[in-house]
Amino acid sequence: MGRLDGKVAIITGAGSVGPGWGNGRAAAVLFAREGAKVVACDINESAMEETARLIEADGGTYALAHCDVMDASSIEALMATALERFGRVDILVNNVGGSAKGGAVDLSEEAWRKQIDYNLTSVFLTMKHVLPVMKEQGGGSIVNTASTSGIRWTGSAQVAYAASKAGIIQMSRVTAVEFAPHRVRVNTVVPGQMHTPMVEVRLAGQREGGDVEALLAKRQSRIPLPFMGDGRDTANAALYLASDDARFVTGTEIVVDGGMSVRCD
């Protein structure tokens, strides 16, 4: 028996920017393996092909949906797909996000607004559309993905990313209290500096002139554990929060960072 047998889960950002285990892909594959019917969505349909292949290899059940989580009409279509295909939505896992360099002076206003929309408004919109369904059903679980950048300085000035990820944490707490009487739980996973495909595809170019090994070494130096996690570690935390094992857990966070955020140096 799987921990999510009989449940329907929407996973946003279920593709990946490159080969490997991004948070969304790892969650989609793990949740399907644990018995959930997964609605995997991403703005890049081709990025979901490997996710679909991995779910199929495990004999899982899924549907793919193109979705721009910054667009309300696109989210409405996603919800329609989930309900038409599987009849309900028990779980929502929000994985869309990404960082942009820049502090309070040098970050442009345009970049600020894009970061807030991409990282924070997207989570607001998906919750806005899924919460009425969960309330009507009599319950559900929402797991939002933040970042240790939302609770600590993590090595570079990325003020919009940090603010938006901090916003996810507090938005989740407030929503958890509001919807607790309806048996809807809302929690947050807070990953640290994981080795996901985004490191090679985006971050190395932004931070180390394309030197992936230099970036990985710098990130590892901040982590007390002698190895770096990846999207599977984020997904395992999300699985716990989404499952009935966490039936009495709401309005809180699980930090998945190898001890990085509790260091003094």
C-alpha positions in Angstrom: 0.0 0.0 0.0 1.2 3.5 -0.9 1.0 6.4 1.5 -1.1 8.3 -1.1 -3.4 5.5 -2.3 -6.7 6.9 -3.6 -5.5 10.6 -3.6 -5.3 13.0 -6.5 -2.4 15.3 -6.5 -1.6 18.4 -8.6 2.1 19.0 -8.9 3.1 22.3 -10.5 6.5 22.7 -12.1 6.6 19.0 -12.7 9.0 19.2 -15.6 12.7 20.1 -15.2 15.0 22.6 -16.8 17.5 19.8 -17.4 18.3 16.1 -16.7 18.1 15.1 -13.1 15.9 15.5 -10.1 14.3 18.9 -9.9 11.8 19.4 -7.0 8.7 19.1 -9.2 9.8 16.1 -11.2 10.9 14.3 -8.0 7.6 15.0 -6.3 5.5 13.9 -9.3 7.4 10.6 -9.6 7.4 9.9 -5.9 3.7 10.7 -5.4 2.7 8.5 -8.3 4.9 5.7 -6.8 3.1 6.1 -3.5 -0.3 5.6 -5.2 -1.5 9.1 -6.1 -3.1 9.9 -9.4 -0.8 12.8 -10.4 -1.8 15.8 -12.5 1.7 17.0 -13.6 1.7 20.5 -15.0 4.4 22.8 -16.4 4.5 25.7 -18.8 7.1 23.7 -20.9 5.3 20.6 -22.1 8.5 19.0 -23.5 10.1 19.3 -20.0 7.5 16.9 -18.7 8.3 14.1 -21.2 10.9 12.6 -18.9 8.7 13.0 -15.9 5.9 11.1 -17.7 8.4 8.3 -18.8 9.5 7.8 -15.2 5.9 7.6 -13.9 5.0 5.2 -16.6 8.0 3.0 -15.8 6.7 2.6 -12.2 3.2 1.8 -13.5 1.8 5.1 -12.1 -1.3 7.0 -13.1 -1.0 10.5 -14.3 -2.3 13.3 -16.6 -0.2 16.0 -18.1 -1.4 19.6 -18.3 0.1 22.7 -19.8 -0.2 25.5 -17.3 1.1 29.0 -16.7 0.7 29.4 -13.0 0.9 33.2 -13.3 -2.3 33.2 -15.3 -5.7 32.6 -13.6 -7.4 31.3 -16.7 -4.6 28.7 -17.2 -5.1 27.6 -13.6 -8.8 27.3 -14.2 -8.1 25.0 -17.1 -5.7 23.0 -14.9 -8.4 22.5 -12.3 -10.9 21.5 -15.0 -8.5 18.9 -16.3 -7.9 17.4 -12.8 -11.6 17.3 -12.0 -12.7 15.9 -15.4 -10.0 13.2 -15.3 -10.0 12.2 -11.7 -13.1 13.8 -10.0 -11.4 15.5 -7.1 -8.2 17.2 -5.9 -6.7 16.1 -2.6 -3.2 17.5 -2.8 -1.6 20.5 -4.3 2.2 20.8 -4.4 3.6 24.2 -5.6 7.1 23.9 -7.1 7.3 26.8 -9.6 10.0 29.3 -8.8 13.5 30.7 -9.5 15.9 33.4 -8.4 17.3 36.6 -9.9 20.4 38.4 -8.6 20.2 41.8 -7.3 19.9 43.8 -4.0 17.5 46.6 -3.0 19.4 49.2 -5.1 20.7 47.4 -8.2 17.7 45.1 -8.9 15.4 46.7 -11.5 11.7 47.4 -10.7 10.8 45.1 -13.6 12.9 42.3 -12.2 11.3 42.8 -8.8 7.8 42.6 -10.1 8.6 39.5 -12.2 10.1 37.7 -9.2 7.1 38.5 -7.0 4.7 37.2 -9.7 6.8 34.1 -10.5 7.5 33.0 -7.0 4.6 34.4 -4.9 1.6 35.3 -6.9 1.8 31.9 -8.6 1.3 30.2 -5.3 -1.5 32.6 -4.3 -3.4 31.9 -7.6 -3.1 28.1 -7.4 -4.3 28.1 -3.8 -7.1 30.5 -4.7 -8.5 28.0 -7.2 -7.9 24.8 -5.3 -9.1 25.8 -1.9 -12.8 26.0 -2.8 -12.6 22.5 -4.2 -10.9 21.1 -1.1 -13.4 22.9 1.2 -16.3 21.4 -0.7 -14.7 17.9 -0.6 -14.2 18.2 3.2 -10.4 18.5 3.3 -7.1 18.4 1.5 -3.4 19.2 1.8 -1.4 22.0 0.2 2.4 21.9 0.3 4.2 25.0 -0.9 7.9 25.2 -1.7 9.8 28.1 -0.3 13.6 28.4 0.2 16.2 29.0 2.9 16.7 32.4 1.2 13.3 33.2 2.8 14.7 32.8 6.3 18.4 33.4 6.0 21.1 35.1 4.0 22.3 32.3 1.7 25.3 33.8 -0.1 24.1 36.5 -2.5 21.8 39.5 -2.6 18.7 38.3 -4.3 16.2 40.5 -2.5 13.1 39.8 -4.5 13.6 36.0 -4.4 14.2 36.2 -0.6 11.1 38.4 -0.1 8.9 36.2 -2.2 10.0 33.0 -0.6 9.5 34.5 2.9 6.1 35.6 1.7 5.2 32.0 0.8 5.9 30.9 4.3 3.7 33.5 5.9 0.9 33.2 3.3 0.9 29.4 4.0 0.6 30.0 7.8 -2.3 32.5 7.4 -4.1 30.2 5.0 -3.6 27.2 7.2 -5.4 28.9 10.1 -8.2 30.2 7.9 -8.9 26.8 6.4 -8.2 24.5 9.3 -11.9 24.3 10.2 -12.5 22.8 6.8 -9.8 20.2 7.3 -7.5 21.7 4.7 -3.9 21.6 5.8 -1.3 24.1 4.4 2.4 23.6 5.0 5.7 24.6 3.5 8.9 22.8 2.5 12.0 25.0 2.8 14.8 23.5 0.7 18.4 24.8 1.0 21.1 24.8 -1.6 20.2 21.6 -3.4 21.9 20.1 -6.5 19.1 20.3 -8.9 19.3 20.8 -12.7 18.9 24.5 -12.2 22.4 24.7 -10.9 23.9 23.7 -14.2 21.4 25.3 -16.5 21.0 28.7 -14.8 22.8 29.4 -11.5 26.3 28.6 -12.6 26.1 31.2 -15.4 24.7 33.8 -13.0 27.1 33.3 -10.2 30.4 31.7 -11.3 30.7 32.5 -15.0 29.5 29.1 -16.0 31.9 27.1 -13.7 29.5 24.5 -12.3 32.1 22.8 -10.1 33.1 26.1 -8.5 29.5 26.9 -7.7 28.9 23.4 -6.3 32.0 23.7 -4.1 30.9 27.1 -2.8 27.4 25.8 -2.0 28.7 22.6 -0.3 31.0 24.7 1.9 27.9 26.2 3.6 26.4 22.8 4.4 27.4 20.9 7.6 26.5 17.5 6.1 29.2 16.3 3.8 27.0 16.0 0.7 24.4 18.0 -1.1 20.7 17.1 -1.4 18.6 17.2 -4.5 15.0 17.3 -5.5 14.3 13.9 -4.1 15.0 15.2 -0.6 12.5 18.0 -1.1 10.0 15.5 -2.4 10.3 13.2 0.6 9.5 16.1 2.9 6.5 17.1 0.7 5.3 13.5 0.7 5.1 13.4 4.5 3.3 16.8 4.7 0.8 15.7 1.9 0.1 12.3 3.5 -2.2 11.3 6.3 0.9 10.7 8.4 0.8 14.5 8.9 -2.9 14.7 9.6 -2.2 16.9 12.7 0.4 19.1 11.0 -0.6 22.4 9.5 0.8 26.0 9.3 4.4 24.9 9.7 7.6 24.3 7.8 10.1 21.5 7.2 13.6 22.8 6.5 15.6 20.5 4.2 19.1 22.0 4.0 21.6 19.7 5.6 21.9 22.0 8.6 23.0 25.0 6.6 20.5 27.5 8.1 21.6 26.8 11.7 25.2 27.6 11.2 26.7 30.8 12.5 29.4 31.3 9.8 
